[in-house]
């Protein structure tokens, strides 16, 4: 069975316990969280990234970051990379919601 990038990404996130809705939980220290952004062109997301970095540090998490520069293929590879690194959570600001 061959999966599209979108199906792979959604399936991977669901398998990791993320159903596309934000879930906030107090995890124990030592967790690794991946922050995957499409770009940092928006002041909203620049500010959001700063907040996420601060909250991650407060919780003792390791924060991994990647920016795809609006490249859907690059973001797909970043998701696969983070899954292979066995991060505890992935927060993704999707480049293209209709990519297949």
N, C-alpha and C positions, 0 to 999 in steps of 0.2 A: 504494500500500500504506500503510495507516494502522497506526502502532505505538502500543501502550499506553505509558504513562509508564515502567513497569517495563522493557519491552522496549527503549525508547530509552535508558534509563539503563544497563542491562546492556550493550547493544550499544556504547554510547559508551565505557564503561569497558574493554570487551574491545578495542575499536579502539585505545584508548590503551595497551594492553598490560597491563591489570589484569584478572585473571581471578577476582577476589573473594578472592584469597589475599594476605596481606601479603607484599610484596616489599621487601627492604631492599637498597639499592644506594648506593654512594658516587658521586654525580653531581658534575659540575664545578660550580663556583660560577656564580652568575647564573641559577639555575633559579627558577621560580615554582611553589610548591606551594599548592594549595587545601585547607584543612581545613574540612570541612562537618560540623557536628554537629547532632543532633536537639534537644539541650538540654544544659545544664550542671547538671542536677539531681543527677547522680551524682558523688560525690567521686572515684570511679575515673576518670571522663572529665575532670574538672577537673584532676586530677593529670596525666593523659595529655596534655592540651592543653599544660600547662606544659612537659612534657618535649619534646613536638614543637616547641614554639616555640624552646626552648633548642637542640635538635639542628639545627633549621633555621638558626638564627643562626650556630652553629658551622660549618656548611657553606657559609655565605654565600648562602643561599637567601632569596628574598622569600616570606613566608608570608601568604597571604590567608585570612581566616577568615569564616565565616558560620554563624549559628545559626538553625535553622528554627522553634524553639519548638514542636516536635512537630507542625508543619503540613506534611503530605506535599506539598501543592501548592507551598508556598513552597520546600521543599527541591528539588523538581523544577526549579523556575525557577532556583534557585541553581546546580544542576548545569549547566543549559543556559548560564547566564551565564559560568561558569568555562570551559566548553568554548569559548564564543565569544571569551573573553579569551586562549585558546590557552595555558592553563597547562601546565606540564610534567607535573604529577601532581595527582591528586585523591584525597584520603583522605576517605571518607564514612562517617559513623556514621549508618546508615539510620534514618529515622523509622518507616517501615512496610514490612516485608519482603513484605507481601502486597498492596501497592497496585498497582493496574492501571489 
